[in-house]
Structure formats: C-alpha cells, structure tokens
Amino acid sequence: MYRVAFRTKFFASIDELQGEFDDWMHRYNTQRTHQGRWCYGKTPMQTFLDSLQLAKDKLINQAV
C-alpha cells in the first residue's frame, strides 16, 4: 500500500499519511471480499465477527 501511495501522492505530514492509511485499512477490511477458501465471499470483518462467538465458546477460563 505505501509503495503505491508514495508514488501517486505527496504527503505533507505524518497525520495526512495516517489518515490515508486508516481509510485504506477500512476499505480493505469492510468492502472487499476475502479470497480465502472458507470465507465464502464475505469481507474479512464479516468473517471475523461471524467466528467471534465460536472463539469465545472455545475459550478456556484460566485461574489468575
């Protein structure tokens, strides 16, 4: 991502670069479909949220 960004746009500040990166990460995780075998065309965020309860169910409570 940064290679393309640095070739196509000049960033005057680190905050401007961070904003561009945050926007890209949001699009990457919520708008594109994941190509993984078991993702069935869902976005990475949908895949994560759908599997969250399964992960919680498998969590072993550890005494602290």
N, CA, C and O atoms as a Maestro MAE file, in Angstrom:
{
 s_m_m2io_version
 :::
 2.0.0
}

f_m_ct {
 s_m_title
 :::
 protein
 m_atom[256] {
  # First column is atom index #
  i_m_mmod_type
  r_m_x_coord
  r_m_y_coord
  r_m_z_coord
  i_m_residue_number
  s_m_chain_name
  s_m_pdb_residue_name
  s_m_pdb_atom_name
  i_m_atomic_number
  :::
  1 25 0.825 -1.188 0.000 1 A "MET " " N  " 7
  2 3 0.000 0.000 0.000 1 A "MET " " CA " 6
  3 2 0.862 1.242 0.000 1 A "MET " " C  " 6
  4 15 0.609 2.165 -0.774 1 A "MET " " O  " 8
  5 25 1.886 1.289 0.860 2 A "TYR " " N  " 7
  6 3 2.687 2.507 0.970 2 A "TYR " " CA " 6
  7 2 3.478 2.788 -0.297 2 A "TYR " " C  " 6
  8 15 3.705 3.952 -0.630 2 A "TYR " " O  " 8
  9 25 3.901 1.759 -1.008 3 A "ARG " " N  " 7
  10 3 4.654 1.986 -2.246 3 A "ARG " " CA " 6
  11 2 3.795 2.712 -3.279 3 A "ARG " " C  " 6
  12 15 4.256 3.647 -3.934 3 A "ARG " " O  " 8
  13 25 2.556 2.279 -3.418 4 A "VAL " " N  " 7
  14 3 1.648 2.933 -4.359 4 A "VAL " " CA " 6
  15 2 1.340 4.338 -3.888 4 A "VAL " " C  " 6
  16 15 1.340 5.269 -4.693 4 A "VAL " " O  " 8
  17 25 1.078 4.513 -2.604 5 A "ALA " " N  " 7
  18 3 0.736 5.835 -2.072 5 A "ALA " " CA " 6
  19 2 1.870 6.827 -2.274 5 A "ALA " " C  " 6
  20 15 1.626 7.973 -2.651 5 A "ALA " " O  " 8
  21 25 3.100 6.408 -2.032 6 A "PHE " " N  " 7
  22 3 4.234 7.316 -2.172 6 A "PHE " " CA " 6
  23 2 4.512 7.673 -3.631 6 A "PHE " " C  " 6
  24 15 5.079 8.729 -3.912 6 A "PHE " " O  " 8
  25 25 4.121 6.809 -4.554 7 A "ARG " " N  " 7
  26 3 4.325 7.108 -5.974 7 A "ARG " " CA " 6
  27 2 3.250 8.020 -6.529 7 A "ARG " " C  " 6
  28 15 3.497 8.738 -7.498 7 A "ARG " " O  " 8
  29 25 2.068 8.013 -5.941 8 A "THR " " N  " 7
  30 3 0.952 8.746 -6.537 8 A "THR " " CA " 6
  31 2 0.577 10.017 -5.806 8 A "THR " " C  " 6
  32 15 -0.153 10.841 -6.357 8 A "THR " " O  " 8
  33 25 1.053 10.210 -4.576 9 A "LYS " " N  " 7
  34 3 0.629 11.370 -3.808 9 A "LYS " " CA " 6
  35 2 1.757 11.822 -2.889 9 A "LYS " " C  " 6
  36 15 2.496 11.003 -2.344 9 A "LYS " " O  " 8
  37 25 1.877 13.119 -2.729 10 A "PHE " " N  " 7
  38 3 2.843 13.683 -1.790 10 A "PHE " " CA " 6
  39 2 2.132 13.949 -0.476 10 A "PHE " " C  " 6
  40 15 1.098 14.618 -0.457 10 A "PHE " " O  " 8
  41 25 2.667 13.439 0.617 11 A "PHE " " N  " 7
  42 3 2.081 13.642 1.938 11 A "PHE " " CA " 6
  43 2 2.888 14.708 2.670 11 A "PHE " " C  " 6
  44 15 4.091 14.555 2.881 11 A "PHE " " O  " 8
  45 25 2.218 15.780 3.052 12 A "ALA " " N  " 7
  46 3 2.886 16.902 3.713 12 A "ALA " " CA " 6
  47 2 3.150 16.622 5.192 12 A "ALA " " C  " 6
  48 15 4.011 17.255 5.803 12 A "ALA " " O  " 8
  49 25 2.404 15.670 5.764 13 A "SER " " N  " 7
  50 3 2.590 15.385 7.189 13 A "SER " " CA " 6
  51 2 2.304 13.916 7.461 13 A "SER " " C  " 6
  52 15 1.681 13.223 6.657 13 A "SER " " O  " 8
  53 25 2.769 13.469 8.598 14 A "ILE " " N  " 7
  54 3 2.521 12.084 9.005 14 A "ILE " " CA " 6
  55 2 1.039 11.875 9.292 14 A "ILE " " C  " 6
  56 15 0.520 10.777 9.091 14 A "ILE " " O  " 8
  57 25 0.355 12.908 9.755 15 A "ASP " " N  " 7
  58 3 -1.090 12.799 10.022 15 A "ASP " " CA " 6
  59 2 -1.872 12.576 8.727 15 A "ASP " " C  " 6
  60 15 -2.842 11.820 8.701 15 A "ASP " " O  " 8
  61 25 -1.443 13.237 7.663 16 A "GLU " " N  " 7
  62 3 -2.099 13.043 6.374 16 A "GLU " " CA " 6
  63 2 -1.880 11.612 5.869 16 A "GLU " " C  " 6
  64 15 -2.802 10.981 5.351 16 A "GLU " " O  " 8
  65 25 -0.671 11.116 6.024 17 A "LEU " " N  " 7
  66 3 -0.366 9.736 5.644 17 A "LEU " " CA " 6
  67 2 -1.157 8.749 6.487 17 A "LEU " " C  " 6
  68 15 -1.679 7.767 5.960 17 A "LEU " " O  " 8
  69 25 -1.253 8.997 7.793 18 A "GLN " " N  " 7
  70 3 -2.006 8.114 8.683 18 A "GLN " " CA " 6
  71 2 -3.479 8.087 8.305 18 A "GLN " " C  " 6
  72 15 -4.104 7.026 8.316 18 A "GLN " " O  " 8
  73 25 -4.039 9.246 7.969 19 A "GLY " " N  " 7
  74 3 -5.436 9.304 7.546 19 A "GLY " " CA " 6
  75 2 -5.688 8.494 6.291 19 A "GLY " " C  " 6
  76 15 -6.689 7.785 6.191 19 A "GLY " " O  " 8
  77 25 -4.776 8.599 5.331 20 A "GLU " " N  " 7
  78 3 -4.896 7.827 4.094 20 A "GLU " " CA " 6
  79 2 -4.813 6.323 4.383 20 A "GLU " " C  " 6
  80 15 -5.563 5.526 3.818 20 A "GLU " " O  " 8
  81 25 -3.895 5.959 5.265 21 A "PHE " " N  " 7
  82 3 -3.738 4.553 5.641 21 A "PHE " " CA " 6
  83 2 -4.981 4.028 6.353 21 A "PHE " " C  " 6
  84 15 -5.442 2.925 6.062 21 A "PHE " " O  " 8
  85 25 -5.523 4.808 7.280 22 A "ASP " " N  " 7
  86 3 -6.730 4.387 8.002 22 A "ASP " " CA " 6
  87 2 -7.898 4.172 7.051 22 A "ASP " " C  " 6
  88 15 -8.646 3.205 7.194 22 A "ASP " " O  " 8
  89 25 -8.060 5.067 6.080 23 A "ASP " " N  " 7
  90 3 -9.125 4.908 5.084 23 A "ASP " " CA " 6
  91 2 -8.930 3.633 4.276 23 A "ASP " " C  " 6
  92 15 -9.887 2.903 4.016 23 A "ASP " " O  " 8
  93 25 -7.685 3.368 3.879 24 A "TRP " " N  " 7
  94 3 -7.380 2.169 3.101 24 A "TRP " " CA " 6
  95 2 -7.667 0.904 3.908 24 A "TRP " " C  " 6
  96 15 -8.253 -0.046 3.389 24 A "TRP " " O  " 8
  97 25 -7.256 0.891 5.172 25 A "MET " " N  " 7
  98 3 -7.497 -0.280 6.022 25 A "MET " " CA " 6
  99 2 -8.992 -0.531 6.196 25 A "MET " " C  " 6
  100 15 -9.435 -1.680 6.191 25 A "MET " " O  " 8
  101 25 -9.763 0.536 6.348 26 A "HIS " " N  " 7
  102 3 -11.210 0.382 6.486 26 A "HIS " " CA " 6
  103 2 -11.805 -0.254 5.222 26 A "HIS " " C  " 6
  104 15 -12.592 -1.196 5.307 26 A "HIS " " O  " 8
  105 25 -11.426 0.265 4.061 27 A "ARG " " N  " 7
  106 3 -11.924 -0.317 2.804 27 A "ARG " " CA " 6
  107 2 -11.459 -1.757 2.641 27 A "ARG " " C  " 6
  108 15 -12.233 -2.612 2.212 27 A "ARG " " O  " 8
  109 25 -10.208 -2.031 2.976 28 A "TYR " " N  " 7
  110 3 -9.631 -3.363 2.823 28 A "TYR " " CA " 6
  111 2 -10.370 -4.393 3.676 28 A "TYR " " C  " 6
  112 15 -10.581 -5.525 3.241 28 A "TYR " " O  " 8
  113 25 -10.758 -4.009 4.874 29 A "ASN " " N  " 7
  114 3 -11.385 -4.964 5.794 29 A "ASN " " CA " 6
  115 2 -12.901 -5.014 5.714 29 A "ASN " " C  " 6
  116 15 -13.494 -5.993 6.169 29 A "ASN " " O  " 8
  117 25 -13.549 -4.008 5.160 30 A "THR " " N  " 7
  118 3 -15.008 -3.985 5.193 30 A "THR " " CA " 6
  119 2 -15.685 -3.971 3.830 30 A "THR " " C  " 6
  120 15 -16.890 -4.214 3.750 30 A "THR " " O  " 8
  121 25 -14.954 -3.695 2.758 31 A "GLN " " N  " 7
  122 3 -15.625 -3.580 1.465 31 A "GLN " " CA " 6
  123 2 -15.217 -4.649 0.457 31 A "GLN " " C  " 6
  124 15 -16.021 -5.008 -0.404 31 A "GLN " " O  " 8
  125 25 -14.006 -5.164 0.536 32 A "ARG " " N  " 7
  126 3 -13.582 -6.180 -0.434 32 A "ARG " " CA " 6
  127 2 -13.928 -7.565 0.098 32 A "ARG " " C  " 6
  128 15 -13.917 -7.788 1.309 32 A "ARG " " O  " 8
  129 25 -14.226 -8.471 -0.781 33 A "THR " " N  " 7
  130 3 -14.486 -9.838 -0.344 33 A "THR " " CA " 6
  131 2 -13.172 -10.565 -0.152 33 A "THR " " C  " 6
  132 15 -12.202 -10.327 -0.873 33 A "THR " " O  " 8
  133 25 -13.151 -11.443 0.814 34 A "HIS " " N  " 7
  134 3 -11.949 -12.207 1.127 34 A "HIS " " CA " 6
  135 2 -11.861 -13.388 0.165 34 A "HIS " " C  " 6
  136 15 -12.879 -13.975 -0.200 34 A "HIS " " O  " 8
  137 25 -10.660 -13.728 -0.237 35 A "GLN " " N  " 7
  138 3 -10.472 -14.805 -1.204 35 A "GLN " " CA " 6
  139 2 -10.193 -16.156 -0.553 35 A "GLN " " C  " 6
  140 15 -9.959 -17.141 -1.253 35 A "GLN " " O  " 8
  141 25 -10.214 -16.213 0.771 36 A "GLY " " N  " 7
  142 3 -9.918 -17.449 1.476 36 A "GLY " " CA " 6
  143 2 -10.921 -18.548 1.181 36 A "GLY " " C  " 6
  144 15 -12.078 -18.282 0.853 36 A "GLY " " O  " 8
  145 25 -10.468 -19.780 1.300 37 A "ARG " " N  " 7
  146 3 -11.290 -20.943 0.939 37 A "ARG " " CA " 6
  147 2 -12.572 -21.051 1.766 37 A "ARG " " C  " 6
  148 15 -13.621 -21.403 1.227 37 A "ARG " " O  " 8
  149 25 -12.503 -20.760 3.046 38 A "TRP " " N  " 7
  150 3 -13.656 -20.939 3.924 38 A "TRP " " CA " 6
  151 2 -14.359 -19.630 4.250 38 A "TRP " " C  " 6
  152 15 -15.170 -19.587 5.175 38 A "TRP " " O  " 8
  153 25 -14.071 -18.571 3.519 39 A "CYS " " N  " 7
  154 3 -14.702 -17.273 3.796 39 A "CYS " " CA " 6
  155 2 -15.993 -17.068 3.016 39 A "CYS " " C  " 6
  156 15 -16.809 -16.218 3.372 39 A "CYS " " O  " 8
  157 25 -16.177 -17.837 1.965 40 A "TYR " " N  " 7
  158 3 -17.422 -17.832 1.187 40 A "TYR " " CA " 6
  159 2 -17.817 -16.442 0.691 40 A "TYR " " C  " 6
  160 15 -18.997 -16.093 0.687 40 A "TYR " " O  " 8
  161 25 -16.831 -15.652 0.277 41 A "GLY " " N  " 7
  162 3 -17.124 -14.350 -0.302 41 A "GLY " " CA " 6
  163 2 -17.448 -13.259 0.689 41 A "GLY " " C  " 6
  164 15 -17.866 -12.173 0.287 41 A "GLY " " O  " 8
  165 25 -17.270 -13.510 1.968 42 A "LYS " " N  " 7
  166 3 -17.520 -12.477 2.972 42 A "LYS " " CA " 6
  167 2 -16.308 -11.562 3.083 42 A "LYS " " C  " 6
  168 15 -15.208 -11.915 2.658 42 A "LYS " " O  " 8
  169 25 -16.520 -10.399 3.653 43 A "THR " " N  " 7
  170 3 -15.402 -9.492 3.906 43 A "THR " " CA " 6
  171 2 -14.609 -10.011 5.104 43 A "THR " " C  " 6
  172 15 -15.134 -10.798 5.891 43 A "THR " " O  " 8
  173 25 -13.349 -9.581 5.255 44 A "PRO " " N  " 7
  174 3 -12.582 -10.011 6.423 44 A "PRO " " CA " 6
  175 2 -13.282 -9.673 7.745 44 A "PRO " " C  " 6
  176 15 -13.241 -10.469 8.683 44 A "PRO " " O  " 8
  177 25 -13.919 -8.511 7.828 45 A "MET " " N  " 7
  178 3 -14.606 -8.139 9.064 45 A "MET " " CA " 6
  179 2 -15.809 -9.041 9.318 45 A "MET " " C  " 6
  180 15 -16.051 -9.433 10.460 45 A "MET " " O  " 8
  181 25 -16.564 -9.377 8.278 46 A "GLN " " N  " 7
  182 3 -17.694 -10.295 8.441 46 A "GLN " " CA " 6
  183 2 -17.209 -11.660 8.904 46 A "GLN " " C  " 6
  184 15 -17.820 -12.275 9.779 46 A "GLN " " O  " 8
  185 25 -16.124 -12.129 8.326 47 A "THR " " N  " 7
  186 3 -15.564 -13.419 8.719 47 A "THR " " CA " 6
  187 2 -15.154 -13.397 10.182 47 A "THR " " C  " 6
  188 15 -15.440 -14.337 10.923 47 A "THR " " O  " 8
  189 25 -14.489 -12.336 10.598 48 A "PHE " " N  " 7
  190 3 -14.066 -12.194 11.983 48 A "PHE " " CA " 6
  191 2 -15.259 -12.161 12.930 48 A "PHE " " C  " 6
  192 15 -15.277 -12.883 13.928 48 A "PHE " " O  " 8
  193 25 -16.252 -11.335 12.631 49 A "LEU " " N  " 7
  194 3 -17.415 -11.210 13.510 49 A "LEU " " CA " 6
  195 2 -18.220 -12.505 13.572 49 A "LEU " " C  " 6
  196 15 -18.733 -12.861 14.633 49 A "LEU " " O  " 8
  197 25 -18.337 -13.212 12.450 50 A "ASP " " N  " 7
  198 3 -19.071 -14.473 12.427 50 A "ASP " " CA " 6
  199 2 -18.382 -15.551 13.265 50 A "ASP " " C  " 6
  200 15 -19.050 -16.421 13.824 50 A "ASP " " O  " 8
  201 25 -17.068 -15.500 13.353 51 A "SER " " N  " 7
  202 3 -16.340 -16.533 14.097 51 A "SER " " CA " 6
  203 2 -16.043 -16.134 15.544 51 A "SER " " C  " 6
  204 15 -15.501 -16.940 16.301 51 A "SER " " O  " 8
  205 25 -16.380 -14.931 15.933 52 A "LEU " " N  " 7
  206 3 -16.076 -14.445 17.275 52 A "LEU " " CA " 6
  207 2 -16.748 -15.290 18.358 52 A "LEU " " C  " 6
  208 15 -16.104 -15.649 19.344 52 A "LEU " " O  " 8
  209 25 -18.018 -15.608 18.190 53 A "GLN " " N  " 7
  210 3 -18.719 -16.406 19.197 53 A "GLN " " CA " 6
  211 2 -18.124 -17.805 19.298 53 A "GLN " " C  " 6
  212 15 -18.015 -18.355 20.394 53 A "GLN " " O  " 8
  213 25 -17.739 -18.381 18.172 54 A "LEU " " N  " 7
  214 3 -17.100 -19.691 18.181 54 A "LEU " " CA " 6
  215 2 -15.800 -19.650 18.979 54 A "LEU " " C  " 6
  216 15 -15.516 -20.566 19.751 54 A "LEU " " O  " 8
  217 25 -15.017 -18.600 18.795 55 A "ALA " " N  " 7
  218 3 -13.766 -18.455 19.537 55 A "ALA " " CA " 6
  219 2 -14.040 -18.286 21.031 55 A "ALA " " C  " 6
  220 15 -13.329 -18.849 21.863 55 A "ALA " " O  " 8
  221 25 -15.066 -17.514 21.369 56 A "LYS " " N  " 7
  222 3 -15.422 -17.330 22.786 56 A "LYS " " CA " 6
  223 2 -15.888 -18.642 23.403 56 A "LYS " " C  " 6
  224 15 -15.571 -18.927 24.558 56 A "LYS " " O  " 8
  225 25 -16.629 -19.437 22.657 57 A "ASP " " N  " 7
  226 3 -17.096 -20.731 23.163 57 A "ASP " " CA " 6
  227 2 -15.927 -21.681 23.448 57 A "ASP " " C  " 6
  228 15 -16.004 -22.509 24.356 57 A "ASP " " O  " 8
  229 25 -14.870 -21.560 22.688 58 A "LYS " " N  " 7
  230 3 -13.703 -22.433 22.841 58 A "LYS " " CA " 6
  231 2 -12.710 -21.928 23.873 58 A "LYS " " C  " 6
  232 15 -11.768 -22.635 24.232 58 A "LYS " " O  " 8
  233 25 -12.917 -20.704 24.351 59 A "LEU " " N  " 7
  234 3 -12.004 -20.089 25.317 59 A "LEU " " CA " 6
  235 2 -12.025 -20.861 26.618 59 A "LEU " " C  " 6
  236 15 -13.095 -21.144 27.158 59 A "LEU " " O  " 8
  237 25 -10.874 -21.199 27.118 60 A "ILE " " N  " 7
  238 3 -10.766 -21.917 28.380 60 A "ILE " " CA " 6
  239 2 -10.508 -20.899 29.485 60 A "ILE " " C  " 6
  240 15 -9.542 -20.139 29.421 60 A "ILE " " O  " 8
  241 25 -11.359 -20.886 30.482 61 A "ASN " " N  " 7
  242 3 -11.160 -19.971 31.598 61 A "ASN " " CA " 6
  243 2 -9.948 -20.400 32.393 61 A "ASN " " C  " 6
  244 15 -9.827 -21.560 32.787 61 A "ASN " " O  " 8
  245 25 -9.058 -19.465 32.624 62 A "GLN " " N  " 7
  246 3 -7.846 -19.754 33.383 62 A "GLN " " CA " 6
  247 2 -7.903 -18.996 34.697 62 A "GLN " " C  " 6
  248 15 -8.260 -17.819 34.742 62 A "GLN " " O  " 8
  249 25 -7.541 -19.698 35.767 63 A "ALA " " N  " 7
  250 3 -7.495 -19.051 37.066 63 A "ALA " " CA " 6
  251 2 -6.302 -18.108 37.119 63 A "ALA " " C  " 6
  252 15 -5.201 -18.444 36.685 63 A "ALA " " O  " 8
  253 25 -6.546 -16.933 37.657 64 A "VAL " " N  " 7
  254 3 -5.463 -15.934 37.731 64 A "VAL " " CA " 6
  255 2 -4.944 -15.866 39.140 64 A "VAL " " C  " 6
  256 15 -4.031 -15.090 39.425 64 A "VAL " " O  " 8
  :::
 }
 m_bond[255] {
  # First column is bond index #
  i_m_from
  i_m_to
  i_m_order
  :::
  1 1 2 1
  2 2 3 1
  3 3 4 2
  4 3 5 1
  5 5 6 1
  6 6 7 1
  7 7 8 2
  8 7 9 1
  9 9 10 1
  10 10 11 1
  11 11 12 2
  12 11 13 1
  13 13 14 1
  14 14 15 1
  15 15 16 2
  16 15 17 1
  17 17 18 1
  18 18 19 1
  19 19 20 2
  20 19 21 1
  21 21 22 1
  22 22 23 1
  23 23 24 2
  24 23 25 1
  25 25 26 1
  26 26 27 1
  27 27 28 2
  28 27 29 1
  29 29 30 1
  30 30 31 1
  31 31 32 2
  32 31 33 1
  33 33 34 1
  34 34 35 1
  35 35 36 2
  36 35 37 1
  37 37 38 1
  38 38 39 1
  39 39 40 2
  40 39 41 1
  41 41 42 1
  42 42 43 1
  43 43 44 2
  44 43 45 1
  45 45 46 1
  46 46 47 1
  47 47 48 2
  48 47 49 1
  49 49 50 1
  50 50 51 1
  51 51 52 2
  52 51 53 1
  53 53 54 1
  54 54 55 1
  55 55 56 2
  56 55 57 1
  57 57 58 1
  58 58 59 1
  59 59 60 2
  60 59 61 1
  61 61 62 1
  62 62 63 1
  63 63 64 2
  64 63 65 1
  65 65 66 1
  66 66 67 1
  67 67 68 2
  68 67 69 1
  69 69 70 1
  70 70 71 1
  71 71 72 2
  72 71 73 1
  73 73 74 1
  74 74 75 1
  75 75 76 2
  76 75 77 1
  77 77 78 1
  78 78 79 1
  79 79 80 2
  80 79 81 1
  81 81 82 1
  82 82 83 1
  83 83 84 2
  84 83 85 1
  85 85 86 1
  86 86 87 1
  87 87 88 2
  88 87 89 1
  89 89 90 1
  90 90 91 1
  91 91 92 2
  92 91 93 1
  93 93 94 1
  94 94 95 1
  95 95 96 2
  96 95 97 1
  97 97 98 1
  98 98 99 1
  99 99 100 2
  100 99 101 1
  101 101 102 1
  102 102 103 1
  103 103 104 2
  104 103 105 1
  105 105 106 1
  106 106 107 1
  107 107 108 2
  108 107 109 1
  109 109 110 1
  110 110 111 1
  111 111 112 2
  112 111 113 1
  113 113 114 1
  114 114 115 1
  115 115 116 2
  116 115 117 1
  117 117 118 1
  118 118 119 1
  119 119 120 2
  120 119 121 1
  121 121 122 1
  122 122 123 1
  123 123 124 2
  124 123 125 1
  125 125 126 1
  126 126 127 1
  127 127 128 2
  128 127 129 1
  129 129 130 1
  130 130 131 1
  131 131 132 2
  132 131 133 1
  133 133 134 1
  134 134 135 1
  135 135 136 2
  136 135 137 1
  137 137 138 1
  138 138 139 1
  139 139 140 2
  140 139 141 1
  141 141 142 1
  142 142 143 1
  143 143 144 2
  144 143 145 1
  145 145 146 1
  146 146 147 1
  147 147 148 2
  148 147 149 1
  149 149 150 1
  150 150 151 1
  151 151 152 2
  152 151 153 1
  153 153 154 1
  154 154 155 1
  155 155 156 2
  156 155 157 1
  157 157 158 1
  158 158 159 1
  159 159 160 2
  160 159 161 1
  161 161 162 1
  162 162 163 1
  163 163 164 2
  164 163 165 1
  165 165 166 1
  166 166 167 1
  167 167 168 2
  168 167 169 1
  169 169 170 1
  170 170 171 1
  171 171 172 2
  172 171 173 1
  173 173 174 1
  174 174 175 1
  175 175 176 2
  176 175 177 1
  177 177 178 1
  178 178 179 1
  179 179 180 2
  180 179 181 1
  181 181 182 1
  182 182 183 1
  183 183 184 2
  184 183 185 1
  185 185 186 1
  186 186 187 1
  187 187 188 2
  188 187 189 1
  189 189 190 1
  190 190 191 1
  191 191 192 2
  192 191 193 1
  193 193 194 1
  194 194 195 1
  195 195 196 2
  196 195 197 1
  197 197 198 1
  198 198 199 1
  199 199 200 2
  200 199 201 1
  201 201 202 1
  202 202 203 1
  203 203 204 2
  204 203 205 1
  205 205 206 1
  206 206 207 1
  207 207 208 2
  208 207 209 1
  209 209 210 1
  210 210 211 1
  211 211 212 2
  212 211 213 1
  213 213 214 1
  214 214 215 1
  215 215 216 2
  216 215 217 1
  217 217 218 1
  218 218 219 1
  219 219 220 2
  220 219 221 1
  221 221 222 1
  222 222 223 1
  223 223 224 2
  224 223 225 1
  225 225 226 1
  226 226 227 1
  227 227 228 2
  228 227 229 1
  229 229 230 1
  230 230 231 1
  231 231 232 2
  232 231 233 1
  233 233 234 1
  234 234 235 1
  235 235 236 2
  236 235 237 1
  237 237 238 1
  238 238 239 1
  239 239 240 2
  240 239 241 1
  241 241 242 1
  242 242 243 1
  243 243 244 2
  244 243 245 1
  245 245 246 1
  246 246 247 1
  247 247 248 2
  248 247 249 1
  249 249 250 1
  250 250 251 1
  251 251 252 2
  252 251 253 1
  253 253 254 1
  254 254 255 1
  255 255 256 2
  :::
 }
}
